[in-house]
Amino acid sequence: MIFGVDFSKFRIVREAANMSQAKLADLAGVSQGKISTIEAGKANPETSTLNAICAALDAELILVPRRISGDVRNMVDRHLNRHQPPVGRVMSVRDEVFIPDGDD
């Protein structure tokens, strides 16, 4: 299981694919209730479930460093024709300690 990750964004990708929760569930081999729970951000799905959902959506499950997550989110939103205000750079002591950049 994966903790501390927001999986509610699957709804955005599913809707962009013009797919119902029932259709996604059928293609991914999980229940519609599971899809609903994941999209509501109330589930902690296993990696195999996430991979099945991604395969059904013709999407990839990737990890993105926080420092560039806003840029990646904006790129995906443009691809899905969703225009959102830009998200500012995440800055914390943890980012500086664990995510090296050219100044480190």
Phi and psi restraints in degrees (range 20) as a CNS / XPLOR table:
assign (resid 1 and name C) (resid 2 and name N)
       (resid 2 and name CA) (resid 2 and name C) 1.0 -117.8 20.0 2
assign (resid 2 and name N) (resid 2 and name CA)
       (resid 2 and name C) (resid 3 and name N) 1.0 128.2 20.0 2
assign (resid 2 and name C) (resid 3 and name N)
       (resid 3 and name CA) (resid 3 and name C) 1.0 -109.0 20.0 2
assign (resid 3 and name N) (resid 3 and name CA)
       (resid 3 and name C) (resid 4 and name N) 1.0 148.8 20.0 2
assign (resid 3 and name C) (resid 4 and name N)
       (resid 4 and name CA) (resid 4 and name C) 1.0 76.2 20.0 2
assign (resid 4 and name N) (resid 4 and name CA)
       (resid 4 and name C) (resid 5 and name N) 1.0 20.0 20.0 2
assign (resid 4 and name C) (resid 5 and name N)
       (resid 5 and name CA) (resid 5 and name C) 1.0 -118.4 20.0 2
assign (resid 5 and name N) (resid 5 and name CA)
       (resid 5 and name C) (resid 6 and name N) 1.0 138.2 20.0 2
assign (resid 5 and name C) (resid 6 and name N)
       (resid 6 and name CA) (resid 6 and name C) 1.0 -89.9 20.0 2
assign (resid 6 and name N) (resid 6 and name CA)
       (resid 6 and name C) (resid 7 and name N) 1.0 107.1 20.0 2
assign (resid 6 and name C) (resid 7 and name N)
       (resid 7 and name CA) (resid 7 and name C) 1.0 -94.4 20.0 2
assign (resid 7 and name N) (resid 7 and name CA)
       (resid 7 and name C) (resid 8 and name N) 1.0 5.7 20.0 2
assign (resid 7 and name C) (resid 8 and name N)
       (resid 8 and name CA) (resid 8 and name C) 1.0 -66.9 20.0 2
assign (resid 8 and name N) (resid 8 and name CA)
       (resid 8 and name C) (resid 9 and name N) 1.0 -15.2 20.0 2
assign (resid 8 and name C) (resid 9 and name N)
       (resid 9 and name CA) (resid 9 and name C) 1.0 -71.6 20.0 2
assign (resid 9 and name N) (resid 9 and name CA)
       (resid 9 and name C) (resid 10 and name N) 1.0 -11.6 20.0 2
assign (resid 9 and name C) (resid 10 and name N)
       (resid 10 and name CA) (resid 10 and name C) 1.0 -57.6 20.0 2
assign (resid 10 and name N) (resid 10 and name CA)
       (resid 10 and name C) (resid 11 and name N) 1.0 -32.6 20.0 2
assign (resid 10 and name C) (resid 11 and name N)
       (resid 11 and name CA) (resid 11 and name C) 1.0 -59.5 20.0 2
assign (resid 11 and name N) (resid 11 and name CA)
       (resid 11 and name C) (resid 12 and name N) 1.0 -40.3 20.0 2
assign (resid 11 and name C) (resid 12 and name N)
       (resid 12 and name CA) (resid 12 and name C) 1.0 -61.7 20.0 2
assign (resid 12 and name N) (resid 12 and name CA)
       (resid 12 and name C) (resid 13 and name N) 1.0 -46.1 20.0 2
assign (resid 12 and name C) (resid 13 and name N)
       (resid 13 and name CA) (resid 13 and name C) 1.0 -68.1 20.0 2
assign (resid 13 and name N) (resid 13 and name CA)
       (resid 13 and name C) (resid 14 and name N) 1.0 -41.0 20.0 2
assign (resid 13 and name C) (resid 14 and name N)
       (resid 14 and name CA) (resid 14 and name C) 1.0 -61.9 20.0 2
assign (resid 14 and name N) (resid 14 and name CA)
       (resid 14 and name C) (resid 15 and name N) 1.0 -45.9 20.0 2
assign (resid 14 and name C) (resid 15 and name N)
       (resid 15 and name CA) (resid 15 and name C) 1.0 -66.0 20.0 2
assign (resid 15 and name N) (resid 15 and name CA)
       (resid 15 and name C) (resid 16 and name N) 1.0 -36.0 20.0 2
assign (resid 15 and name C) (resid 16 and name N)
       (resid 16 and name CA) (resid 16 and name C) 1.0 -64.0 20.0 2
assign (resid 16 and name N) (resid 16 and name CA)
       (resid 16 and name C) (resid 17 and name N) 1.0 -28.1 20.0 2
assign (resid 16 and name C) (resid 17 and name N)
       (resid 17 and name CA) (resid 17 and name C) 1.0 -87.6 20.0 2
assign (resid 17 and name N) (resid 17 and name CA)
       (resid 17 and name C) (resid 18 and name N) 1.0 5.3 20.0 2
assign (resid 17 and name C) (resid 18 and name N)
       (resid 18 and name CA) (resid 18 and name C) 1.0 52.3 20.0 2
assign (resid 18 and name N) (resid 18 and name CA)
       (resid 18 and name C) (resid 19 and name N) 1.0 48.2 20.0 2
assign (resid 18 and name C) (resid 19 and name N)
       (resid 19 and name CA) (resid 19 and name C) 1.0 -120.7 20.0 2
assign (resid 19 and name N) (resid 19 and name CA)
       (resid 19 and name C) (resid 20 and name N) 1.0 136.9 20.0 2
assign (resid 19 and name C) (resid 20 and name N)
       (resid 20 and name CA) (resid 20 and name C) 1.0 -79.0 20.0 2
assign (resid 20 and name N) (resid 20 and name CA)
       (resid 20 and name C) (resid 21 and name N) 1.0 163.2 20.0 2
assign (resid 20 and name C) (resid 21 and name N)
       (resid 21 and name CA) (resid 21 and name C) 1.0 -61.1 20.0 2
assign (resid 21 and name N) (resid 21 and name CA)
       (resid 21 and name C) (resid 22 and name N) 1.0 -39.2 20.0 2
assign (resid 21 and name C) (resid 22 and name N)
       (resid 22 and name CA) (resid 22 and name C) 1.0 -63.8 20.0 2
assign (resid 22 and name N) (resid 22 and name CA)
       (resid 22 and name C) (resid 23 and name N) 1.0 -42.1 20.0 2
assign (resid 22 and name C) (resid 23 and name N)
       (resid 23 and name CA) (resid 23 and name C) 1.0 -66.3 20.0 2
assign (resid 23 and name N) (resid 23 and name CA)
       (resid 23 and name C) (resid 24 and name N) 1.0 -44.3 20.0 2
assign (resid 23 and name C) (resid 24 and name N)
       (resid 24 and name CA) (resid 24 and name C) 1.0 -60.9 20.0 2
assign (resid 24 and name N) (resid 24 and name CA)
       (resid 24 and name C) (resid 25 and name N) 1.0 -44.2 20.0 2
assign (resid 24 and name C) (resid 25 and name N)
       (resid 25 and name CA) (resid 25 and name C) 1.0 -60.0 20.0 2
assign (resid 25 and name N) (resid 25 and name CA)
       (resid 25 and name C) (resid 26 and name N) 1.0 -43.5 20.0 2
assign (resid 25 and name C) (resid 26 and name N)
       (resid 26 and name CA) (resid 26 and name C) 1.0 -62.0 20.0 2
assign (resid 26 and name N) (resid 26 and name CA)
       (resid 26 and name C) (resid 27 and name N) 1.0 -46.4 20.0 2
assign (resid 26 and name C) (resid 27 and name N)
       (resid 27 and name CA) (resid 27 and name C) 1.0 -67.3 20.0 2
assign (resid 27 and name N) (resid 27 and name CA)
       (resid 27 and name C) (resid 28 and name N) 1.0 -34.5 20.0 2
assign (resid 27 and name C) (resid 28 and name N)
       (resid 28 and name CA) (resid 28 and name C) 1.0 -87.0 20.0 2
assign (resid 28 and name N) (resid 28 and name CA)
       (resid 28 and name C) (resid 29 and name N) 1.0 -12.7 20.0 2
assign (resid 28 and name C) (resid 29 and name N)
       (resid 29 and name CA) (resid 29 and name C) 1.0 75.5 20.0 2
assign (resid 29 and name N) (resid 29 and name CA)
       (resid 29 and name C) (resid 30 and name N) 1.0 30.9 20.0 2
assign (resid 29 and name C) (resid 30 and name N)
       (resid 30 and name CA) (resid 30 and name C) 1.0 -127.4 20.0 2
assign (resid 30 and name N) (resid 30 and name CA)
       (resid 30 and name C) (resid 31 and name N) 1.0 172.5 20.0 2
assign (resid 30 and name C) (resid 31 and name N)
       (resid 31 and name CA) (resid 31 and name C) 1.0 -79.3 20.0 2
assign (resid 31 and name N) (resid 31 and name CA)
       (resid 31 and name C) (resid 32 and name N) 1.0 156.0 20.0 2
assign (resid 31 and name C) (resid 32 and name N)
       (resid 32 and name CA) (resid 32 and name C) 1.0 -63.9 20.0 2
assign (resid 32 and name N) (resid 32 and name CA)
       (resid 32 and name C) (resid 33 and name N) 1.0 -35.2 20.0 2
assign (resid 32 and name C) (resid 33 and name N)
       (resid 33 and name CA) (resid 33 and name C) 1.0 -61.3 20.0 2
assign (resid 33 and name N) (resid 33 and name CA)
       (resid 33 and name C) (resid 34 and name N) 1.0 -37.7 20.0 2
assign (resid 33 and name C) (resid 34 and name N)
       (resid 34 and name CA) (resid 34 and name C) 1.0 -64.6 20.0 2
assign (resid 34 and name N) (resid 34 and name CA)
       (resid 34 and name C) (resid 35 and name N) 1.0 -43.0 20.0 2
assign (resid 34 and name C) (resid 35 and name N)
       (resid 35 and name CA) (resid 35 and name C) 1.0 -61.1 20.0 2
assign (resid 35 and name N) (resid 35 and name CA)
       (resid 35 and name C) (resid 36 and name N) 1.0 -45.2 20.0 2
assign (resid 35 and name C) (resid 36 and name N)
       (resid 36 and name CA) (resid 36 and name C) 1.0 -60.0 20.0 2
assign (resid 36 and name N) (resid 36 and name CA)
       (resid 36 and name C) (resid 37 and name N) 1.0 -43.7 20.0 2
assign (resid 36 and name C) (resid 37 and name N)
       (resid 37 and name CA) (resid 37 and name C) 1.0 -65.4 20.0 2
assign (resid 37 and name N) (resid 37 and name CA)
       (resid 37 and name C) (resid 38 and name N) 1.0 -40.1 20.0 2
assign (resid 37 and name C) (resid 38 and name N)
       (resid 38 and name CA) (resid 38 and name C) 1.0 -64.7 20.0 2
assign (resid 38 and name N) (resid 38 and name CA)
       (resid 38 and name C) (resid 39 and name N) 1.0 -47.2 20.0 2
assign (resid 38 and name C) (resid 39 and name N)
       (resid 39 and name CA) (resid 39 and name C) 1.0 -64.9 20.0 2
assign (resid 39 and name N) (resid 39 and name CA)
       (resid 39 and name C) (resid 40 and name N) 1.0 -28.1 20.0 2
assign (resid 39 and name C) (resid 40 and name N)
       (resid 40 and name CA) (resid 40 and name C) 1.0 -78.3 20.0 2
assign (resid 40 and name N) (resid 40 and name CA)
       (resid 40 and name C) (resid 41 and name N) 1.0 -6.0 20.0 2
assign (resid 40 and name C) (resid 41 and name N)
       (resid 41 and name CA) (resid 41 and name C) 1.0 75.8 20.0 2
assign (resid 41 and name N) (resid 41 and name CA)
       (resid 41 and name C) (resid 42 and name N) 1.0 20.5 20.0 2
assign (resid 41 and name C) (resid 42 and name N)
       (resid 42 and name CA) (resid 42 and name C) 1.0 -108.8 20.0 2
assign (resid 42 and name N) (resid 42 and name CA)
       (resid 42 and name C) (resid 43 and name N) 1.0 8.8 20.0 2
assign (resid 42 and name C) (resid 43 and name N)
       (resid 43 and name CA) (resid 43 and name C) 1.0 -116.1 20.0 2
assign (resid 43 and name N) (resid 43 and name CA)
       (resid 43 and name C) (resid 44 and name N) 1.0 160.0 20.0 2
assign (resid 43 and name C) (resid 44 and name N)
       (resid 44 and name CA) (resid 44 and name C) 1.0 -127.0 20.0 2
assign (resid 44 and name N) (resid 44 and name CA)
       (resid 44 and name C) (resid 45 and name N) 1.0 75.6 20.0 2
assign (resid 44 and name C) (resid 45 and name N)
       (resid 45 and name CA) (resid 45 and name C) 1.0 -69.5 20.0 2
assign (resid 45 and name N) (resid 45 and name CA)
       (resid 45 and name C) (resid 46 and name N) 1.0 153.9 20.0 2
assign (resid 45 and name C) (resid 46 and name N)
       (resid 46 and name CA) (resid 46 and name C) 1.0 -75.9 20.0 2
assign (resid 46 and name N) (resid 46 and name CA)
       (resid 46 and name C) (resid 47 and name N) 1.0 159.1 20.0 2
assign (resid 46 and name C) (resid 47 and name N)
       (resid 47 and name CA) (resid 47 and name C) 1.0 -58.4 20.0 2
assign (resid 47 and name N) (resid 47 and name CA)
       (resid 47 and name C) (resid 48 and name N) 1.0 -38.4 20.0 2
assign (resid 47 and name C) (resid 48 and name N)
       (resid 48 and name CA) (resid 48 and name C) 1.0 -62.9 20.0 2
assign (resid 48 and name N) (resid 48 and name CA)
       (resid 48 and name C) (resid 49 and name N) 1.0 -36.6 20.0 2
assign (resid 48 and name C) (resid 49 and name N)
       (resid 49 and name CA) (resid 49 and name C) 1.0 -67.1 20.0 2
assign (resid 49 and name N) (resid 49 and name CA)
       (resid 49 and name C) (resid 50 and name N) 1.0 -44.4 20.0 2
assign (resid 49 and name C) (resid 50 and name N)
       (resid 50 and name CA) (resid 50 and name C) 1.0 -61.6 20.0 2
assign (resid 50 and name N) (resid 50 and name CA)
       (resid 50 and name C) (resid 51 and name N) 1.0 -42.2 20.0 2
assign (resid 50 and name C) (resid 51 and name N)
       (resid 51 and name CA) (resid 51 and name C) 1.0 -63.5 20.0 2
assign (resid 51 and name N) (resid 51 and name CA)
       (resid 51 and name C) (resid 52 and name N) 1.0 -39.0 20.0 2
assign (resid 51 and name C) (resid 52 and name N)
       (resid 52 and name CA) (resid 52 and name C) 1.0 -66.1 20.0 2
assign (resid 52 and name N) (resid 52 and name CA)
       (resid 52 and name C) (resid 53 and name N) 1.0 -41.7 20.0 2
assign (resid 52 and name C) (resid 53 and name N)
       (resid 53 and name CA) (resid 53 and name C) 1.0 -65.3 20.0 2
assign (resid 53 and name N) (resid 53 and name CA)
       (resid 53 and name C) (resid 54 and name N) 1.0 -43.9 20.0 2
assign (resid 53 and name C) (resid 54 and name N)
       (resid 54 and name CA) (resid 54 and name C) 1.0 -61.7 20.0 2
assign (resid 54 and name N) (resid 54 and name CA)
       (resid 54 and name C) (resid 55 and name N) 1.0 -42.2 20.0 2
assign (resid 54 and name C) (resid 55 and name N)
       (resid 55 and name CA) (resid 55 and name C) 1.0 -61.7 20.0 2
assign (resid 55 and name N) (resid 55 and name CA)
       (resid 55 and name C) (resid 56 and name N) 1.0 -41.5 20.0 2
assign (resid 55 and name C) (resid 56 and name N)
       (resid 56 and name CA) (resid 56 and name C) 1.0 -66.1 20.0 2
assign (resid 56 and name N) (resid 56 and name CA)
       (resid 56 and name C) (resid 57 and name N) 1.0 -30.0 20.0 2
assign (resid 56 and name C) (resid 57 and name N)
       (resid 57 and name CA) (resid 57 and name C) 1.0 -91.6 20.0 2
assign (resid 57 and name N) (resid 57 and name CA)
       (resid 57 and name C) (resid 58 and name N) 1.0 0.7 20.0 2
assign (resid 57 and name C) (resid 58 and name N)
       (resid 58 and name CA) (resid 58 and name C) 1.0 54.4 20.0 2
assign (resid 58 and name N) (resid 58 and name CA)
       (resid 58 and name C) (resid 59 and name N) 1.0 50.0 20.0 2
assign (resid 58 and name C) (resid 59 and name N)
       (resid 59 and name CA) (resid 59 and name C) 1.0 -129.7 20.0 2
assign (resid 59 and name N) (resid 59 and name CA)
       (resid 59 and name C) (resid 60 and name N) 1.0 167.5 20.0 2
assign (resid 59 and name C) (resid 60 and name N)
       (resid 60 and name CA) (resid 60 and name C) 1.0 -114.7 20.0 2
assign (resid 60 and name N) (resid 60 and name CA)
       (resid 60 and name C) (resid 61 and name N) 1.0 142.9 20.0 2
assign (resid 60 and name C) (resid 61 and name N)
       (resid 61 and name CA) (resid 61 and name C) 1.0 -96.8 20.0 2
assign (resid 61 and name N) (resid 61 and name CA)
       (resid 61 and name C) (resid 62 and name N) 1.0 114.6 20.0 2
assign (resid 61 and name C) (resid 62 and name N)
       (resid 62 and name CA) (resid 62 and name C) 1.0 -131.5 20.0 2
assign (resid 62 and name N) (resid 62 and name CA)
       (resid 62 and name C) (resid 63 and name N) 1.0 158.5 20.0 2
assign (resid 62 and name C) (resid 63 and name N)
       (resid 63 and name CA) (resid 63 and name C) 1.0 -101.0 20.0 2
assign (resid 63 and name N) (resid 63 and name CA)
       (resid 63 and name C) (resid 64 and name N) 1.0 134.8 20.0 2
assign (resid 63 and name C) (resid 64 and name N)
       (resid 64 and name CA) (resid 64 and name C) 1.0 -124.6 20.0 2
assign (resid 64 and name N) (resid 64 and name CA)
       (resid 64 and name C) (resid 65 and name N) 1.0 129.0 20.0 2
assign (resid 64 and name C) (resid 65 and name N)
       (resid 65 and name CA) (resid 65 and name C) 1.0 -57.9 20.0 2
assign (resid 65 and name N) (resid 65 and name CA)
       (resid 65 and name C) (resid 66 and name N) 1.0 140.0 20.0 2
assign (resid 65 and name C) (resid 66 and name N)
       (resid 66 and name CA) (resid 66 and name C) 1.0 -54.5 20.0 2
assign (resid 66 and name N) (resid 66 and name CA)
       (resid 66 and name C) (resid 67 and name N) 1.0 -35.9 20.0 2
assign (resid 66 and name C) (resid 67 and name N)
       (resid 67 and name CA) (resid 67 and name C) 1.0 -59.1 20.0 2
assign (resid 67 and name N) (resid 67 and name CA)
       (resid 67 and name C) (resid 68 and name N) 1.0 -29.0 20.0 2
assign (resid 67 and name C) (resid 68 and name N)
       (resid 68 and name CA) (resid 68 and name C) 1.0 -113.3 20.0 2
assign (resid 68 and name N) (resid 68 and name CA)
       (resid 68 and name C) (resid 69 and name N) 1.0 6.2 20.0 2
assign (resid 68 and name C) (resid 69 and name N)
       (resid 69 and name CA) (resid 69 and name C) 1.0 -61.7 20.0 2
assign (resid 69 and name N) (resid 69 and name CA)
       (resid 69 and name C) (resid 70 and name N) 1.0 -35.8 20.0 2
assign (resid 69 and name C) (resid 70 and name N)
       (resid 70 and name CA) (resid 70 and name C) 1.0 -62.5 20.0 2
assign (resid 70 and name N) (resid 70 and name CA)
       (resid 70 and name C) (resid 71 and name N) 1.0 -43.2 20.0 2
assign (resid 70 and name C) (resid 71 and name N)
       (resid 71 and name CA) (resid 71 and name C) 1.0 -64.4 20.0 2
assign (resid 71 and name N) (resid 71 and name CA)
       (resid 71 and name C) (resid 72 and name N) 1.0 -42.2 20.0 2
assign (resid 71 and name C) (resid 72 and name N)
       (resid 72 and name CA) (resid 72 and name C) 1.0 -65.4 20.0 2
assign (resid 72 and name N) (resid 72 and name CA)
       (resid 72 and name C) (resid 73 and name N) 1.0 -44.0 20.0 2
assign (resid 72 and name C) (resid 73 and name N)
       (resid 73 and name CA) (resid 73 and name C) 1.0 -59.6 20.0 2
assign (resid 73 and name N) (resid 73 and name CA)
       (resid 73 and name C) (resid 74 and name N) 1.0 -43.8 20.0 2
assign (resid 73 and name C) (resid 74 and name N)
       (resid 74 and name CA) (resid 74 and name C) 1.0 -62.6 20.0 2
assign (resid 74 and name N) (resid 74 and name CA)
       (resid 74 and name C) (resid 75 and name N) 1.0 -40.2 20.0 2
assign (resid 74 and name C) (resid 75 and name N)
       (resid 75 and name CA) (resid 75 and name C) 1.0 -63.5 20.0 2
assign (resid 75 and name N) (resid 75 and name CA)
       (resid 75 and name C) (resid 76 and name N) 1.0 -44.4 20.0 2
assign (resid 75 and name C) (resid 76 and name N)
       (resid 76 and name CA) (resid 76 and name C) 1.0 -64.7 20.0 2
assign (resid 76 and name N) (resid 76 and name CA)
       (resid 76 and name C) (resid 77 and name N) 1.0 -43.1 20.0 2
assign (resid 76 and name C) (resid 77 and name N)
       (resid 77 and name CA) (resid 77 and name C) 1.0 -60.4 20.0 2
assign (resid 77 and name N) (resid 77 and name CA)
       (resid 77 and name C) (resid 78 and name N) 1.0 -41.5 20.0 2
assign (resid 77 and name C) (resid 78 and name N)
       (resid 78 and name CA) (resid 78 and name C) 1.0 -62.1 20.0 2
assign (resid 78 and name N) (resid 78 and name CA)
       (resid 78 and name C) (resid 79 and name N) 1.0 -41.7 20.0 2
assign (resid 78 and name C) (resid 79 and name N)
       (resid 79 and name CA) (resid 79 and name C) 1.0 -62.5 20.0 2
assign (resid 79 and name N) (resid 79 and name CA)
       (resid 79 and name C) (resid 80 and name N) 1.0 -38.1 20.0 2
assign (resid 79 and name C) (resid 80 and name N)
       (resid 80 and name CA) (resid 80 and name C) 1.0 -87.7 20.0 2
assign (resid 80 and name N) (resid 80 and name CA)
       (resid 80 and name C) (resid 81 and name N) 1.0 7.2 20.0 2
assign (resid 80 and name C) (resid 81 and name N)
       (resid 81 and name CA) (resid 81 and name C) 1.0 58.4 20.0 2
assign (resid 81 and name N) (resid 81 and name CA)
       (resid 81 and name C) (resid 82 and name N) 1.0 38.8 20.0 2
assign (resid 81 and name C) (resid 82 and name N)
       (resid 82 and name CA) (resid 82 and name C) 1.0 -114.8 20.0 2
assign (resid 82 and name N) (resid 82 and name CA)
       (resid 82 and name C) (resid 83 and name N) 1.0 120.1 20.0 2
assign (resid 82 and name C) (resid 83 and name N)
       (resid 83 and name CA) (resid 83 and name C) 1.0 -103.5 20.0 2
assign (resid 83 and name N) (resid 83 and name CA)
       (resid 83 and name C) (resid 84 and name N) 1.0 111.0 20.0 2
assign (resid 83 and name C) (resid 84 and name N)
       (resid 84 and name CA) (resid 84 and name C) 1.0 -115.1 20.0 2
assign (resid 84 and name N) (resid 84 and name CA)
       (resid 84 and name C) (resid 85 and name N) 1.0 150.8 20.0 2
assign (resid 84 and name C) (resid 85 and name N)
       (resid 85 and name CA) (resid 85 and name C) 1.0 -62.7 20.0 2
assign (resid 85 and name N) (resid 85 and name CA)
       (resid 85 and name C) (resid 86 and name N) 1.0 142.7 20.0 2
assign (resid 85 and name C) (resid 86 and name N)
       (resid 86 and name CA) (resid 86 and name C) 1.0 -60.6 20.0 2
assign (resid 86 and name N) (resid 86 and name CA)
       (resid 86 and name C) (resid 87 and name N) 1.0 144.7 20.0 2
assign (resid 86 and name C) (resid 87 and name N)
       (resid 87 and name CA) (resid 87 and name C) 1.0 -94.0 20.0 2
assign (resid 87 and name N) (resid 87 and name CA)
       (resid 87 and name C) (resid 88 and name N) 1.0 132.4 20.0 2
assign (resid 87 and name C) (resid 88 and name N)
       (resid 88 and name CA) (resid 88 and name C) 1.0 -67.4 20.0 2
assign (resid 88 and name N) (resid 88 and name CA)
       (resid 88 and name C) (resid 89 and name N) 1.0 161.1 20.0 2
assign (resid 88 and name C) (resid 89 and name N)
       (resid 89 and name CA) (resid 89 and name C) 1.0 -64.1 20.0 2
assign (resid 89 and name N) (resid 89 and name CA)
       (resid 89 and name C) (resid 90 and name N) 1.0 135.4 20.0 2
assign (resid 89 and name C) (resid 90 and name N)
       (resid 90 and name CA) (resid 90 and name C) 1.0 -79.2 20.0 2
assign (resid 90 and name N) (resid 90 and name CA)
       (resid 90 and name C) (resid 91 and name N) 1.0 123.4 20.0 2
assign (resid 90 and name C) (resid 91 and name N)
       (resid 91 and name CA) (resid 91 and name C) 1.0 -128.7 20.0 2
assign (resid 91 and name N) (resid 91 and name CA)
       (resid 91 and name C) (resid 92 and name N) 1.0 124.6 20.0 2
assign (resid 91 and name C) (resid 92 and name N)
       (resid 92 and name CA) (resid 92 and name C) 1.0 -154.5 20.0 2
assign (resid 92 and name N) (resid 92 and name CA)
       (resid 92 and name C) (resid 93 and name N) 1.0 169.2 20.0 2
assign (resid 92 and name C) (resid 93 and name N)
       (resid 93 and name CA) (resid 93 and name C) 1.0 -60.6 20.0 2
assign (resid 93 and name N) (resid 93 and name CA)
       (resid 93 and name C) (resid 94 and name N) 1.0 -39.0 20.0 2
assign (resid 93 and name C) (resid 94 and name N)
       (resid 94 and name CA) (resid 94 and name C) 1.0 -60.2 20.0 2
assign (resid 94 and name N) (resid 94 and name CA)
       (resid 94 and name C) (resid 95 and name N) 1.0 -43.6 20.0 2
assign (resid 94 and name C) (resid 95 and name N)
       (resid 95 and name CA) (resid 95 and name C) 1.0 -59.4 20.0 2
assign (resid 95 and name N) (resid 95 and name CA)
       (resid 95 and name C) (resid 96 and name N) 1.0 -44.9 20.0 2
assign (resid 95 and name C) (resid 96 and name N)
       (resid 96 and name CA) (resid 96 and name C) 1.0 -66.7 20.0 2
assign (resid 96 and name N) (resid 96 and name CA)
       (resid 96 and name C) (resid 97 and name N) 1.0 -32.9 20.0 2
assign (resid 96 and name C) (resid 97 and name N)
       (resid 97 and name CA) (resid 97 and name C) 1.0 -79.0 20.0 2
assign (resid 97 and name N) (resid 97 and name CA)
       (resid 97 and name C) (resid 98 and name N) 1.0 -43.6 20.0 2
assign (resid 97 and name C) (resid 98 and name N)
       (resid 98 and name CA) (resid 98 and name C) 1.0 -100.5 20.0 2
assign (resid 98 and name N) (resid 98 and name CA)
       (resid 98 and name C) (resid 99 and name N) 1.0 -14.8 20.0 2
assign (resid 98 and name C) (resid 99 and name N)
       (resid 99 and name CA) (resid 99 and name C) 1.0 -118.1 20.0 2
assign (resid 99 and name N) (resid 99 and name CA)
       (resid 99 and name C) (resid 100 and name N) 1.0 96.8 20.0 2
assign (resid 99 and name C) (resid 100 and name N)
       (resid 100 and name CA) (resid 100 and name C) 1.0 -70.2 20.0 2
assign (resid 100 and name N) (resid 100 and name CA)
       (resid 100 and name C) (resid 101 and name N) 1.0 149.8 20.0 2
assign (resid 100 and name C) (resid 101 and name N)
       (resid 101 and name CA) (resid 101 and name C) 1.0 -130.1 20.0 2
assign (resid 101 and name N) (resid 101 and name CA)
       (resid 101 and name C) (resid 102 and name N) 1.0 -174.0 20.0 2
assign (resid 101 and name C) (resid 102 and name N)
       (resid 102 and name CA) (resid 102 and name C) 1.0 -62.7 20.0 2
assign (resid 102 and name N) (resid 102 and name CA)
       (resid 102 and name C) (resid 103 and name N) 1.0 -19.3 20.0 2
assign (resid 102 and name C) (resid 103 and name N)
       (resid 103 and name CA) (resid 103 and name C) 1.0 -86.7 20.0 2
assign (resid 103 and name N) (resid 103 and name CA)
       (resid 103 and name C) (resid 104 and name N) 1.0 -8.6 20.0 2
